Amino acid sequence: MSTGIWILLLVVALIVGLVGGFFGARKYMENYLKNNPPINEDMLRTMMLQMGQKPSNKKLHQMMQSMQAQSKKSK
């Protein structure tokens, strides 16, 4: 094979690897964030206590449901 063909194959393999890696990493992060949401009820409770509010369970559940609905809407 000539040198030109080797260079062409190398460039094509690099492009395919970059595109495949991008979509693979994107899929992995989507699954990770779906299984491990960044905010949970304990974190919300702590944030509300730091802001000087006394959180009730009803208020926490309402906030969590609204955050989950908003994240589903944005997808």
Secondary structure, DSSP 8 states (H G I E B T S, - for coil): --HHHHHHHHHHHHHHHHHHHHHHHHHHHHHHHHHS-S--HHHHHHHHHHTT----HHHHHHHHHHHHHHHHHT-
